[in-house]
């Protein structure tokens, strides 16, 4: 990334006749000034047509990760670089304010959208012990 040189960031100074940097947006501090933030890119495309309404990542004892995410009508699990549909019912999360909540109790993953029956998955997660 190219370096962008700016003066010191001192937002508490007056704006009139001030040569310092007042606003610093979309940049990160560097050793000699500020650098632009890299653009975002999608890691996967599991929910191409729907907005994700909640997600949680579970860490296995062998350090592998499993992510569960829910949209308005789907519930999917991401493991080993692929998404699997784990919806076993027709979900209908509220269009405006609906979301998924996730919890973990030992080796049990619990998911709810507060509208449909609670979804339970056993042995999804083995507690990580340091």
N, C-alpha and C positions, 0 to 999 in steps of 0.2 A: 504494500500500500504506500502511496506517496505521502510524504510528510507535508503537513500544512502548518506554516509558522504563524503563530498569533502571540500577542503579548499576554501577560499574566491575566488569569481569570480573577477578577475582583468585582463581583456583582453588587457589593454594598457601596460602591462609589457613585457619585453624581454622574449623570449622562452628559452634561454640558462640558465641552472641551476636554473630554476624557479619551485618551488613546489606548486604554486597557480594553480587554475583552469583557463585555457585559453579558452576552448570551452565548452559550456553548451548546448547540443542539446537534445530535447525530454524530458526535465525535467522542473519542476516548483519549484520556491524557497519555502523553508519551514523554520520553526523556527530554525532548527539546520543544515540545508544543503539543499539538493535538493531531490525531490521525482519524480518518473517517471510519465509521462503523461499517463492517461488511454487510451486504444485503442478506436477508433471510431466505432460506430455501427449504422446501418440504423434504422431510426424511423419508416419508412413505405417503401412499395415497389410498388409505383405507376408507376414508369418508369423502369421496370426491363430490358428492352431491348434498351432503348434510353437514351441519356444524357439529363439532364434538361438544357434548354437554357435560363432560367429566371424564377423568382418567386417573389411574393410579398404577404405579410401577412397583412390583414385588421383587425382592431380591432373594434368590435361592441360596442355600448354604454353600453351593459350589460356585457362587458369584455370578451365575447367569441371571438374566433379568426377564421378567414376564410383565407386559403392560396390558391392562384391560381398559378399554375406552368405550363410552356409550354415546350414541347420538339420539335423536328423537325417536327413532324406530329400531335401531340396531344396537347390539352389544358385541364387541369383538375383542379377541385376545391376540396380542403380538408376541410371538416367541420364535426364535430361530429364523429371523429375517422374513417372516410371513404373517399375515393376518388371517385369523380363523374366526368365522361367525359362530358365536356361542349363544345366540339368541334362541331360546326354546319357547318363546311366546311372542305374540304380537305386542310390542311395546308402544306406548302412546304417551310419551313425555309431553307435558304442556308446551305448546308452541312458543309462548313468550318467555316464561320464567322457569321452565322445567330444567332439571339437572340431575346428574347421577352422583350418588355418594358411595364411597367405598370404605371398607374397614377390613382389618385382618385380626383374627383371633387364632393364635397358634398356626395350624396349617389350613385354616378355613378362611376363604375370601368371601366377603358379604357385600352385595351390591343392591342398591335400591334407587328408584326414581320417585319414591313416595306416592306412586299411583298404582303400579303393577305389583304383583307378588314379589317378595324378596328373592333374589337369585343367590344361591350358595354354590361355591365350587370348593370341593375338598382336595387336599394335597396339592394345591397350586403353589404353595410356598412353604419352605422349610425354614423355620426361624434361623436367622444368621446369628451365630454366637461367636464373639471375638475371643 
